[in-house]
Amino acid sequence: MKRLSELAEKYSIIQDVRGKGLMIGIQLSTDAAVEIRNKCFDKGYLVGSVGKNIIRMLPPLIVTEQDIDGMIDTLDSVFQAY
């Protein structure tokens, strides 16, 4: 969650980051969730969208730190367009 909070400070499109356990939601300030979800999928990461402004991440219980780092790096590169 620390790195996601850092992304929230870096990008104004991120309005809020919240989660419980491994279920994480990123609330956006615009209706770009579907577009961001698709860009993440194109880069090899499956994330969900809830409505038009929330990205939902539900990693498997066997997720590795390397997997998480790759996902955060992907989000960082995707958010650069916003």
Secondary structure as UniProt FT lines:
FT   HELIX           2..10
FT   TURN            12..13
FT   STRAND          14..20
FT   TURN            21..22
FT   STRAND          23..28
FT   HELIX           33..42
FT   TURN            43..44
FT   STRAND          48..50
FT   TURN            51..53
FT   STRAND          54..57
FT   TURN            61..62
FT   HELIX           65..79
FT   TURN            80..81
//
